[in-house]
Amino acid sequence: MPAEITTMRDCASNYGRFHVPSETDPAKIYTVTLNGSEGPAFCTCPAYEHSRDRHCKHIDRVWRDACLYNPQWRDGPRGGVVTLRPFVTDAPGRAEGFECPSCGGSMIYVRRAV
């Protein structure tokens, strides 16, 4: 059965930049950038830069604590609490007039195979 391409609305946090403080020195802030389901996450911390698999605990924290609502695979944060707010810039395809049902933030249009 061939896949159907459809337009959906995701929380703009899926394409956000998050400022995550260091656990050992809260004065140090690292930036985690998400590229939706189209690409990998990036972090500005040294652990990410030196890791083979391009992963770090700051990315894990964003995945755990940010909204990232997506009607296909994520309902939003557990318990309805969003502890990380994204700093979203130039998110593609803003869905004007729609709020994220999980965090109340901006929504964007995305095209997905279903």
WOURRA-V210754 format. One record per residue. N is the residue number from 0. RES is the residue in one small letter. NEAR is the number of other ideal C-beta (glycine too) atoms within 8 Angstrom. Layout:
# WOURRA-V210754
N:RES:NEAR + N:RES:NEAR
This chain:
# WOURRA-V210754
0:m:2 + 1:p:3 + 2:a:6 + 3:e:6 + 4:i:7 + 5:t:7 + 6:t:7 + 7:m:11 + 8:r:10 + 9:d:12 + 10:c:16 + 11:a:15 + 12:s:15 + 13:n:13 + 14:y:11 + 15:g:13 + 16:r:11 + 17:f:14 + 18:h:8 + 19:v:13 + 20:p:9 + 21:s:11 + 22:e:5 + 23:t:3 + 24:d:5 + 25:p:6 + 26:a:6 + 27:k:7 + 28:i:8 + 29:y:12 + 30:t:10 + 31:v:15 + 32:t:10 + 33:l:14 + 34:n:9 + 35:g:9 + 36:s:6 + 37:e:4 + 38:g:4 + 39:p:5 + 40:a:10 + 41:f:9 + 42:c:14 + 43:t:7 + 44:c:10 + 45:p:5 + 46:a:9 + 47:y:14 + 48:e:6 + 49:h:5 + 50:s:9 + 51:r:3 + 52:d:4 + 53:r:7 + 54:h:7 + 55:c:10 + 56:k:7 + 57:h:12 + 58:i:12 + 59:d:9 + 60:r:11 + 61:v:15 + 62:w:9 + 63:r:6 + 64:d:9 + 65:a:14 + 66:c:13 + 67:l:13 + 68:y:15 + 69:n:11 + 70:p:6 + 71:q:7 + 72:w:3 + 73:r:7 + 74:d:4 + 75:g:13 + 76:p:13 + 77:r:4 + 78:g:4 + 79:g:7 + 80:v:6 + 81:v:12 + 82:t:5 + 83:l:10 + 84:r:7 + 85:p:13 + 86:f:8 + 87:v:10 + 88:t:5 + 89:d:3 + 90:a:11 + 91:p:7 + 92:g:7 + 93:r:10 + 94:a:10 + 95:e:4 + 96:g:3 + 97:f:7 + 98:e:7 + 99:c:15 + 100:p:5 + 101:s:12 + 102:c:11 + 103:g:5 + 104:g:12 + 105:s:11 + 106:m:13 + 107:i:15 + 108:y:11 + 109:v:11 + 110:r:7 + 111:r:10 + 112:a:5 + 113:v:7
